[in-house]
Amino acid sequence: MAGTATMLYAHPQAHPRRDACLDWLQMITGACLVIFMWCHMLLVSSVLVGPALMDAIAWFFEATYLVQAGGPVIFVCFLAHFILAARKIPFTAGDQEIAWTHARMLRHRDTWLWMVQMVTAMFILVMGAIHMWVVLNDLPITAERSAARVASGGWLWFYFILLPLAELHVSVGAYRIGVKWGFISRQNRPKAKRIELCMFVVFMVIGVGTLLVFNHMATVLSAGRGV
């Protein structure tokens, strides 16, 4: 049932071996992005302990060229994952109407989770690309620079929108990978759903706290400079 919605848009001329390989690539890129998002959240949220800790971690990534080399790799992985997933996304109005009709008819939680991933992916593709472009063009990463960016213009609201979309997409994606590839069975699915929800809540709390700390830092620094 979890894959019912995704099967509605399969090409009539099936190529099982090719499709299996593409599904594996989609899973691998998705898993890589999930791990990256968790690591990214841990790096950025280190400012909750103190700006010095975040600066030290960021300096390590800069000194080892992980930022310079990893940034483009993550972007390519990000783009490849979207292209692979787009094979099963209904883009036309007719296909979208069919998708929503089947989701309402099936009343199946995992089908709705696929719909959530489909919708959030559209926003993340644009907003995530903007975020990566801005960060990679404002190196080196420091707590002060991050705080200044968050507090300037409408970036705080930009991140308040991107944060739940990204965390929802990641937590649902991790759960659906487990279901699709057999790591999550019918027996342990209720527990997996609770873990999925807990992950979303925990990372949301950490993310919101981090944004508020950045905003407060920018205010304090501006006041100290007499701005």
TIRONU-414067 format. One record per residue (C-alpha): residue number from 0; z, x, y. Coordinates in steps of 0.001 Angstrom, whole numbers, m for minus. Each point is the difference from the previous one (the first is absolute). Layout:
# residues N
[NUM,[Z,X,Y]]
...
This chain:
# residues 227
[0,[0,0,0]]
[1,[755,2878,2416]]
[2,[m3622,1060,14]]
[3,[m1481,m3517,63]]
[4,[m801,m1,3697]]
[5,[m1612,3421,m69]]
[6,[m2323,m1071,m2816]]
[7,[m1506,m2817,2045]]
[8,[m2163,2381,1991]]
[9,[m1211,2312,m2756]]
[10,[m3697,825,46]]
[11,[m1917,m2129,m2539]]
[12,[m1473,3146,m1587]]
[13,[3118,1618,m1413]]
[14,[220,3731,m658]]
[15,[3289,329,m1945]]
[16,[135,3812,m170]]
[17,[m927,490,3648]]
[18,[2366,m2756,1133]]
[19,[2828,1502,m2074]]
[20,[m552,3416,1636]]
[21,[m34,m1575,3469]]
[22,[3194,m1913,m816]]
[23,[1654,3261,m1070]]
[24,[m1079,1660,3257]]
[25,[1308,m2973,1945]]
[26,[3333,248,m1796]]
[27,[247,3774,512]]
[28,[m832,m158,3716]]
[29,[2361,m2929,391]]
[30,[2834,1809,m1781]]
[31,[m603,3093,2162]]
[32,[206,m2109,3150]]
[33,[3184,m1707,m1208]]
[34,[1640,3398,m584]]
[35,[m1284,1246,3362]]
[36,[1426,m3043,1802]]
[37,[3417,491,m1576]]
[38,[m1,3712,894]]
[39,[m1262,m767,3503]]
[40,[2794,m2515,510]]
[41,[2607,2527,m1161]]
[42,[m1403,2622,2391]]
[43,[m110,m2268,3044]]
[44,[3331,m1700,m755]]
[45,[1720,3399,m78]]
[46,[342,m553,3769]]
[47,[2762,m2468,m919]]
[48,[2064,3015,m1052]]
[49,[m1083,1958,3049]]
[50,[m3096,1174,1917]]
[51,[678,3584,m1085]]
[52,[m366,m933,m3684]]
[53,[m3300,m1778,618]]
[54,[m1276,2970,2027]]
[55,[1001,2405,m2782]]
[56,[m1797,m2017,m2676]]
[57,[m3062,m419,2225]]
[58,[m1,3748,723]]
[59,[2,739,m3743]]
[60,[m3055,m2214,m524]]
[61,[m1712,1628,2963]]
[62,[851,3552,m1088]]
[63,[m1336,m598,m3502]]
[64,[m3128,m1733,1400]]
[65,[795,m3124,m2005]]
[66,[m571,m2151,3086]]
[67,[m3329,1577,937]]
[68,[m1317,m73,m3571]]
[69,[1781,m3128,m1193]]
[70,[m934,m2215,2947]]
[71,[m3767,m50,m703]]
[72,[656,m282,m3757]]
[73,[2212,m3050,529]]
[74,[m2596,m1537,2295]]
[75,[m2743,484,m2621]]
[76,[2306,m1438,m2685]]
[77,[805,m2908,2323]]
[78,[m3700,m725,603]]
[79,[m952,442,m3677]]
[80,[2744,m2392,m1087]]
[81,[m1239,m2668,2393]]
[82,[m3612,401,m1145]]
[83,[1033,m241,m3661]]
[84,[2210,m3032,652]]
[85,[m2717,m1637,2110]]
[86,[m1993,m612,m3186]]
[87,[2375,m2887,m724]]
[88,[675,m1253,3520]]
[89,[m1753,m3247,1040]]
[90,[m1644,771,3351]]
[91,[m2181,m3084,443]]
[92,[1424,m3301,1236]]
[93,[m1056,m1716,m3223]]
[94,[1715,2552,m2235]]
[95,[3143,m111,2138]]
[96,[138,m3783,m298]]
[97,[m307,318,m3796]]
[98,[2782,2591,m59]]
[99,[2423,m2163,1987]]
[100,[m905,m3073,m2056]]
[101,[692,1791,m3289]]
[102,[3239,1509,1331]]
[103,[1291,m3456,975]]
[104,[m1182,m1468,m3297]]
[105,[1531,2711,m2219]]
[106,[3341,105,1875]]
[107,[587,3381,m1571]]
[108,[2117,2565,1833]]
[109,[m2037,3019,m1062]]
[110,[m3210,m1671,1195]]
[111,[1606,m554,3401]]
[112,[1081,3643,26]]
[113,[m3639,985,m421]]
[114,[m851,m2230,2979]]
[115,[2727,1712,2016]]
[116,[m1478,3387,m834]]
[117,[m3463,m1171,960]]
[118,[1138,m1243,3441]]
[119,[2273,2951,806]]
[120,[m2721,2467,m1036]]
[121,[m2289,m1241,2785]]
[122,[2586,700,2686]]
[123,[1210,3278,m1520]]
[124,[m3548,1368,m175]]
[125,[m338,m217,3778]]
[126,[3574,596,1124]]
[127,[687,2758,m2547]]
[128,[m3158,1859,1035]]
[129,[1040,m227,3666]]
[130,[3479,1329,m811]]
[131,[m1320,2949,m2027]]
[132,[m2581,890,2655]]
[133,[2600,m6,2791]]
[134,[2548,2044,m1971]]
[135,[m2514,2607,m1224]]
[136,[m1249,448,3557]]
[137,[3506,536,1366]]
[138,[1304,2816,m2199]]
[139,[2509,1477,m515]]
[140,[2153,m2920,m1080]]
[141,[3417,m22,1675]]
[142,[2707,m2604,471]]
[143,[m489,109,3760]]
[144,[m3761,m547,m183]]
[145,[416,m2799,m2503]]
[146,[2591,m1669,2218]]
[147,[m2234,329,3073]]
[148,[m2920,m1579,m1862]]
[149,[2057,m2886,m1393]]
[150,[1447,m824,3427]]
[151,[m3295,237,1918]]
[152,[m2394,m2857,642]]
[153,[65,m2592,m2748]]
[154,[566,2449,m2854]]
[155,[3447,m1348,m871]]
[156,[m1473,m3452,m676]]
[157,[m2954,1600,m1760]]
[158,[2398,1640,m2471]]
[159,[2134,m3139,m295]]
[160,[m3148,m1740,m1265]]
[161,[m1288,2872,m2154]]
[162,[3373,686,m1663]]
[163,[446,m3308,m1914]]
[164,[m3707,m121,m869]]
[165,[93,3520,m1461]]
[166,[3302,m397,m1830]]
[167,[m1030,m3369,m1441]]
[168,[m3330,1424,m1153]]
[169,[1682,3050,m1549]]
[170,[2790,m1868,m1827]]
[171,[m2393,m2647,m1325]]
[172,[m2514,2711,m917]]
[173,[2565,1959,m2001]]
[174,[1002,m3188,m1837]]
[175,[m3608,m1010,m758]]
[176,[m848,3488,m1281]]
[177,[2893,m346,m2427]]
[178,[m1165,m3448,m1143]]
[179,[m3663,911,m333]]
[180,[540,3170,m1994]]
[181,[2792,m1285,m2221]]
[182,[3021,1772,1497]]
[183,[1405,m3413,909]]
[184,[75,m2445,m2897]]
[185,[908,m3677,m222]]
[186,[3512,1000,m1067]]
[187,[803,2281,2948]]
[188,[m2078,m1826,2629]]
[189,[2949,m1873,1614]]
[190,[1827,3307,446]]
[191,[m3172,1620,1391]]
[192,[m349,m2828,2533]]
[193,[3573,550,1182]]
[194,[m654,3725,340]]
[195,[m3191,m732,1950]]
[196,[1919,m2238,2415]]
[197,[2824,2525,372]]
[198,[m2473,2791,741]]
[199,[m1629,m2088,2712]]
[200,[3328,m899,1622]]
[201,[1374,3561,m136]]
[202,[m3108,1605,1480]]
[203,[m222,m2707,2656]]
[204,[3585,634,1087]]
[205,[m623,3760,78]]
[206,[m3288,m451,1871]]
[207,[1381,m2346,2652]]
[208,[3019,2264,482]]
[209,[m2296,3001,444]]
[210,[m2124,m1754,2628]]
[211,[3093,m1076,1931]]
[212,[1371,3550,m76]]
[213,[m3313,1376,1289]]
[214,[m30,m2574,2783]]
[215,[3592,857,949]]
[216,[m785,3732,m63]]
[217,[m2917,m494,2390]]
[218,[2214,m2003,2377]]
[219,[2722,2683,m10]]
[220,[m2521,2827,502]]
[221,[m1701,m1851,2862]]
[222,[3367,m642,1669]]
[223,[969,3667,m422]]
[224,[m3196,1086,1745]]
[225,[514,m2491,2788]]
[226,[m3125,m1975,m941]]
